[in-house]
Amino acid sequence: MMTTKRKSIATVLAVLLVAGTDGLSGLSRAEAGPQEKPEPLAKVRASDDVKHSLSTEAFPKLHALIRPKPGGFDEIPWLTSLWQARKKAAAEGKPILLWVGDGHPLGWT
């Protein structure tokens, strides 16, 4: 019984060793082959519409669109207990936003 197990383990290890060395030799052959040069990116010209929307005259309007509005994440009454949030959401018939991350939601650390 012990001899059969040893032979099986030795066979599996030999197969893994051969497969590993074959994979490594394939990598070295791939690295040694001729390197293909990437094709240069096609140059695309922006239309007049796009050029106008990115001009210095249009910047204040775009800036106002992307600027954070009052009443953001820091004014939301966050609940730190999942159980309390579940009870409140069930009572109000609303979904739960579960924020999982490392640190403050706005990146304040």
ZATI-158668 format. One record per residue (C-alpha): residue number from 0; residue in three letters; chain; x, y, z. Coordinates in steps of 0.5 Angstrom, whole numbers, plus 500, padded with zeros to 3 digits. Last residue first. Layout:
N
+-----+------+-----+-----+-----+-----+
| seq | type | mol |   x |   y |   z |
+-----+------+-----+-----+-----+-----+
| NUM |  ALA |   A |   X |   Y |   Z |
...
+-----+------+-----+-----+-----+-----+
This chain:
109
+-----+------+-----+-----+-----+-----+
| seq | type | mol |   x |   y |   z |
+-----+------+-----+-----+-----+-----+
| 108 |  THR |   A | 485 | 619 | 510 |
| 107 |  TRP |   A | 480 | 623 | 506 |
| 106 |  GLY |   A | 478 | 619 | 500 |
| 105 |  LEU |   A | 471 | 621 | 499 |
| 104 |  PRO |   A | 468 | 615 | 502 |
| 103 |  HIS |   A | 473 | 615 | 508 |
| 102 |  GLY |   A | 478 | 609 | 508 |
| 101 |  ASP |   A | 479 | 602 | 505 |
| 100 |  GLY |   A | 472 | 600 | 502 |
|  99 |  VAL |   A | 465 | 597 | 502 |
|  98 |  TRP |   A | 460 | 602 | 501 |
|  97 |  LEU |   A | 453 | 598 | 502 |
|  96 |  LEU |   A | 448 | 602 | 499 |
|  95 |  ILE |   A | 441 | 600 | 502 |
|  94 |  PRO |   A | 434 | 600 | 498 |
|  93 |  LYS |   A | 428 | 603 | 500 |
|  92 |  GLY |   A | 421 | 601 | 503 |
|  91 |  GLU |   A | 422 | 606 | 508 |
|  90 |  ALA |   A | 421 | 600 | 514 |
|  89 |  ALA |   A | 425 | 595 | 510 |
|  88 |  ALA |   A | 431 | 601 | 509 |
|  87 |  LYS |   A | 431 | 603 | 516 |
|  86 |  LYS |   A | 431 | 596 | 519 |
|  85 |  ARG |   A | 437 | 594 | 514 |
|  84 |  ALA |   A | 441 | 600 | 516 |
|  83 |  GLN |   A | 440 | 599 | 523 |
|  82 |  TRP |   A | 443 | 592 | 522 |
|  81 |  LEU |   A | 448 | 594 | 517 |
|  80 |  SER |   A | 451 | 599 | 523 |
|  79 |  THR |   A | 455 | 605 | 521 |
|  78 |  LEU |   A | 449 | 609 | 518 |
|  77 |  TRP |   A | 451 | 615 | 514 |
|  76 |  PRO |   A | 446 | 621 | 514 |
|  75 |  ILE |   A | 448 | 624 | 508 |
|  74 |  GLU |   A | 451 | 631 | 508 |
|  73 |  ASP |   A | 459 | 629 | 507 |
|  72 |  PHE |   A | 457 | 625 | 501 |
|  71 |  GLY |   A | 454 | 631 | 497 |
|  70 |  GLY |   A | 449 | 636 | 499 |
|  69 |  PRO |   A | 453 | 642 | 495 |
|  68 |  LYS |   A | 455 | 641 | 488 |
|  67 |  PRO |   A | 461 | 638 | 486 |
|  66 |  ARG |   A | 464 | 642 | 480 |
|  65 |  ILE |   A | 463 | 638 | 473 |
|  64 |  LEU |   A | 458 | 642 | 470 |
|  63 |  ALA |   A | 461 | 649 | 473 |
|  62 |  HIS |   A | 467 | 647 | 470 |
|  61 |  LEU |   A | 464 | 646 | 463 |
|  60 |  LYS |   A | 461 | 653 | 463 |
|  59 |  PRO |   A | 467 | 656 | 465 |
|  58 |  PHE |   A | 472 | 652 | 460 |
|  57 |  ALA |   A | 468 | 654 | 454 |
|  56 |  GLU |   A | 471 | 661 | 452 |
|  55 |  THR |   A | 478 | 657 | 453 |
|  54 |  SER |   A | 476 | 652 | 448 |
|  53 |  LEU |   A | 474 | 645 | 449 |
|  52 |  SER |   A | 467 | 645 | 446 |
|  51 |  HIS |   A | 470 | 649 | 440 |
|  50 |  LYS |   A | 475 | 644 | 438 |
|  49 |  VAL |   A | 470 | 639 | 439 |
|  48 |  ASP |   A | 465 | 642 | 434 |
|  47 |  ASP |   A | 470 | 644 | 429 |
|  46 |  SER |   A | 472 | 636 | 429 |
|  45 |  ALA |   A | 478 | 633 | 432 |
|  44 |  ARG |   A | 483 | 630 | 427 |
|  43 |  VAL |   A | 485 | 623 | 428 |
|  42 |  LYS |   A | 492 | 621 | 428 |
|  41 |  ALA |   A | 492 | 613 | 427 |
|  40 |  LEU |   A | 497 | 610 | 432 |
|  39 |  PRO |   A | 503 | 607 | 430 |
|  38 |  GLU |   A | 503 | 600 | 429 |
|  37 |  PRO |   A | 507 | 596 | 434 |
|  36 |  LYS |   A | 514 | 593 | 432 |
|  35 |  GLU |   A | 514 | 586 | 432 |
|  34 |  GLN |   A | 520 | 583 | 437 |
|  33 |  PRO |   A | 523 | 577 | 433 |
|  32 |  GLY |   A | 524 | 571 | 438 |
|  31 |  ALA |   A | 528 | 570 | 444 |
|  30 |  GLU |   A | 522 | 572 | 449 |
|  29 |  ALA |   A | 518 | 566 | 446 |
|  28 |  ARG |   A | 523 | 561 | 446 |
|  27 |  SER |   A | 525 | 563 | 453 |
|  26 |  LEU |   A | 517 | 562 | 455 |
|  25 |  GLY |   A | 517 | 556 | 452 |
|  24 |  SER |   A | 523 | 553 | 456 |
|  23 |  LEU |   A | 519 | 555 | 462 |
|  22 |  GLY |   A | 513 | 552 | 460 |
|  21 |  ASP |   A | 517 | 545 | 458 |
|  20 |  THR |   A | 520 | 546 | 465 |
|  19 |  GLY |   A | 514 | 546 | 469 |
|  18 |  ALA |   A | 510 | 541 | 465 |
|  17 |  VAL |   A | 516 | 536 | 466 |
|  16 |  LEU |   A | 516 | 538 | 474 |
|  15 |  LEU |   A | 509 | 537 | 474 |
|  14 |  VAL |   A | 509 | 530 | 471 |
|  13 |  ALA |   A | 515 | 528 | 475 |
|  12 |  LEU |   A | 511 | 530 | 482 |
|  11 |  VAL |   A | 505 | 526 | 480 |
|  10 |  THR |   A | 509 | 520 | 478 |
|   9 |  ALA |   A | 513 | 521 | 485 |
|   8 |  ILE |   A | 506 | 521 | 489 |
|   7 |  SER |   A | 504 | 515 | 485 |
|   6 |  LYS |   A | 510 | 511 | 486 |
|   5 |  ARG |   A | 510 | 513 | 494 |
|   4 |  LYS |   A | 502 | 511 | 494 |
|   3 |  THR |   A | 504 | 505 | 491 |
|   2 |  THR |   A | 510 | 503 | 496 |
|   1 |  MET |   A | 506 | 505 | 502 |
|   0 |  MET |   A | 500 | 500 | 500 |
+-----+------+-----+-----+-----+-----+
